[in-house]
Amino acid sequence: MKKWECTICGYIHEGDEPPDECPICSADKSAFVEVTEEEQPTNEQTVVEEPVSSAVPAQEPTQFQKIYSFASEQIVKHHLHPIAVHTPNGVLPMAFLFLLITLFFGLPLFETAAFYSFIFVLIVMPFVIFTGYEIWKNRYRGAMTSTFKIKIGASIVTVSLLCVLILWRAVQPDILTVATSGRWIFILLSLILVSAVGIAGHLGGKLVFGNRKN
Ligand SMILES: [Zn+2]
């Protein structure tokens, strides 16, 4: 039985042929390389070494580049993206539940809490997206597989819907407490928002835990 390693996420497939699509990161067949038993597969092996050129002297990195690469290293090393995503993935479902409580039980305080929760998540989103971008670029070599396309799309949907919902609630504070026709659209958009972060979180969970055997 041959072993094949996905060069994007490190997933190991056993079989005569590599799979058509990686079940973890959705990279296609061409991303797989055969691993022999002598050399144990590690993610490090897939890293392409920088070509060393003696003719062109390497340029000294600027202060900004040094700070950026240090920050980038820390983000990957300390798993800052999986930590950061707990804000949208934890707060938004709770905020959605609060909207439903207001809708069905007429408790406006919960709606106010949901509104401030949306604002809080929007403030944190640049950090969530930046850490995600750094992990994607450094650990997954910026591979544009469907998994990462969906995650990028979900983050765009999340930020866009947060802006729309916050602005809407700001200009119409009684959107949920008064029986207007628009409140169901407000709830629907909130549901799409929660779904977007749920999908991004599910795919992220697959990337982080998908290689486990159990
Ligand atoms: Zn993969």
Boltz pocket constraint, residues with backbone or C-beta under 6 A from the ligand:
constraints:
  - pocket:
      binder: B
      contacts: [[A, 6], [A, 7], [A, 8], [A, 9], [A, 10], [A, 11], [A, 22], [A, 23], [A, 24], [A, 25], [A, 26], [A, 27]]
      max_distance: 6.0
